[in-house]
Structures are given as C-alpha cells and as structure tokens.
Amino acid sequence: MVTIKLLPSDVKQRALTERFLLSASAYILCVSLAWMSSAFGLAEINSSILIWSTAIISAYIITLFVVYRSGLNTLIEDSVLTRLQMLAAIGWSSFFISQTQELRGAFLMVYLFITMFSFFTLNRAQTIIMSFFISASYGWVILYDWVTQTPNFNPHANLLQWTILTAVLIWLCAIAGYMTHVRDKVRRSSLQIKQQNSQIQETNEELALALSRVEELASTDELTGLGNRRYLRKEATKLASEQYQENKAFAVCLLDVDHFKRINDTYGHQKGDELLREIAEVMRNQLSEAATLARFGGEEFVLLLPEATMESTKAVCEKLLKQITSHHFVAINGSQKISLSIGATLFCSGDNMDKALRRADQSMYQAKANGRNQCAYDFSLDASIVNISN
C-alpha cells in the first residue's frame, strides 16, 4: 500500500512546513470572517469578489505548500520568504478590513496574528519594518474612507483603533527584540555546545590514539620490533582461552642464539644488536600470521604456534634452524654461521604458561648440552625430554 506523507521527513524542512501551515490559518481566518460578514449583512462585499479572493488565496496557499513540501523554499533565505508572506497577508487583510465598518475591530486582530509570525525568523529591525507596514496599511484604509466619505465611517473610532493597533505593535516589537536576543543566545549556546562536543570528541580520539600508542610501545621490544614479555603474556592468555574452548593445544618454543656473548665480545654490542634484529626478521619471515614471535630477553625468543601437534612443531623448529644456519647475516658480514638452540613443548588443557616456559627452557638447555644448533622437545606434562638432533 502506497502512503503519502503530508510533511517532509527532514526535521528542519518539516518545522518550516508546519510553520507555513500555521501562517496559512491567517488567510483562512480572513476569508472566513469576510464570508461571515457578508452573510450577516455586516459588510458590503460583492459575492464575485469573495469567490475570486477565496480562489486566489486557496491557490496561493497550495502553491506555497508545494514550495515548502518540495524543498524549493531553500533557494530563498527564510527571512526573505517570511517577509514576502507577511506582506501578502497584510495586503489581503487590509483589503477585507476596507470592506467593512462594523467588524474592523475583529479584523484588526488578524494584523496582530500576522505580526507574531515575525518572531520565528525576523530580527528586531525587520519586525519593526513589518509593523510599520501594518500600521501604515490600516492608516491608508482610514485615509481612503475619510477622503471618499465612506458611509458609516466614524473617524474618531477608527483613529482610536489605529492608535491602539500601533501601540500594541510597538509592544510586540519590544517582545520581538527580546525573543531575538533569546533566540540568538540559544543559537550561540548551541553552537558552543557543538564546538565543545567536537573538541571533546577530538580529544577522546587523540587520547584513544595515544593510549593505543602507549599500549603498543609497552608491548613492543624496542630493538627488534617484536612483542616483548608483556605482549607474550597477553597473547598466551588469549591463545590459551581460544585453544581451551576448541580442545586444542599450542606449542611454546624457547629459542636461544648460540654463543651470542662471544659474538658481542668479537664484534661489539652494536653489531650484536643489529644481528638480533636480523635474526628476528629472518624468523618472522618464515612464520605464518597466526604464529606469535616475541623477544623474551637478551638473545632469547619465544614462539607460540596455535593448533600445534608434535609433527607441526618439529617442522617449524627444524625450518627455523635451517634458515638461520644458512642465512648470510650482514651485521657480521657473514663471517661465521649463526645457530639456535630450541626447546619446545605443548601447552595443553590444565597447563599454565609458567610451567610451559619451564619445560621449554629445560628442553632448550638440553639442546645446548647436546651440542647446540638443534632442538629438544618435551611433549608430555611429566617433563620427559625427547632429543632430536640435526
């Protein structure tokens, strides 16, 4: 079923359209009073004039409604469009007022109704100008009746009504000035709040970025760019939770660079640092994205392999040994081969990271005791060690 919405969906456009429909009631009021005055014999208005006036005003209201409903009103400044509508309403009201003598007091109320619509968009100066047009319009009606000697014209009564109308208009202008001041103050406050909210949002984003950076720095080894012990603990905890839910194990491998102290003594600590960076890069390039490689301290690294088995763990460790041994390290100009001693174990359900690291550490020292450049594995929780040499 197709539904037709009378008002626009846009909030601002909807408010403007509702305001126009409210102002249209002033025209309807004028036309209704004119028809009633004619029907009761209180005004000598030709029926054809009434019919044409009603038709023109109806077409005017429909046209303006289409303009607001379609959004064409956005092509004209709102205050300009308001003033044009007020001038049209003043003109029609003045015409109907000129056609009656006895009901002029009632028709004058329409003038005040029109003036009140200036409160929405016009400032004090604009409201004063529109009020001047209203006072002048009624003044012209009185002057016309006086010059043409209109029957039943009472100059004193009309002059008193004009004086009262002008006084009320002056009072409304004062109210309009106050309303303008309040509206501007609210607008400025709203703008300040938006600016403050924007600044708060920017500050929050900067703080979040700074916190993220601090977190990254706190979890990153400055020398190699790998994760540090803090990062390792966090990743191990997360991995243990994931693997526990899936009832799977992950491997914990401890890797130590053989004879690193000798390298430091021979080439200096700066070259030793460069060598560690190279070793970290070589290992990182050989691992999958799921693997976690962190620097544990000094020349030691820890590797976490998710969803690991004995066979997959051995394959990865042997691959790393082979790559490190065969790589030409620029830091030492390839003057000697670099090797690793690796100890590996499986982290299973019911295990904890400290125990797993101790088993890996014991296995790694077993690999060193067996001649270095090899791996030793502990795939059971009773610390039994299986030695695998190259």
Number of C-alpha atoms within 10 A of each C-alpha: 3 4 5 6 8 10 17 17 11 9 10 10 18 17 14 19 23 16 13 18 15 12 20 21 14 18 23 15 14 21 21 13 17 25 19 13 19 18 13 8 11 16 20 13 18 10 12 9 10 16 13 11 16 19 12 12 19 16 12 14 19 13 12 19 20 13 14 21 19 13 16 11 18 12 8 10 9 14 15 13 15 19 19 11 18 21 16 15 22 24 16 17 26 23 15 20 25 20 19 20 18 15 15 16 15 11 20 18 13 19 22 16 13 23 21 16 20 24 19 16 17 21 20 20 12 18 25 21 13 21 25 14 16 27 19 14 17 26 18 14 17 21 15 13 19 14 9 10 11 13 9 10 16 15 13 9 11 20 15 11 16 19 14 12 21 19 13 14 23 16 12 21 25 15 15 25 20 15 17 19 14 12 16 13 12 12 12 12 12 12 12 12 12 12 12 12 12 12 12 12 12 12 12 12 12 12 12 12 12 12 12 12 12 12 12 13 14 15 20 20 19 12 12 19 15 22 24 22 19 15 22 22 16 12 16 20 14 12 20 24 13 15 19 16 10 10 12 17 23 24 25 26 29 30 26 25 20 19 13 19 14 11 17 15 10 12 12 12 13 11 16 21 17 17 22 23 16 19 21 20 14 16 16 17 10 12 16 10 9 10 14 21 23 27 26 21 12 12 19 18 22 24 22 24 23 22 19 19 17 16 8 13 23 18 11 15 22 18 14 22 21 16 17 21 15 13 15 16 20 12 17 17 8 12 10 11 12 23 24 28 26 34 31 31 31 29 30 19 15 8 13 13 14 10 13 22 20 15 28 29 22 22 28 27 19 22 23 20 10 16 12 22 22 23 29 29 27 22 20 14 15 8 17 11 19 13 14 13 12 9
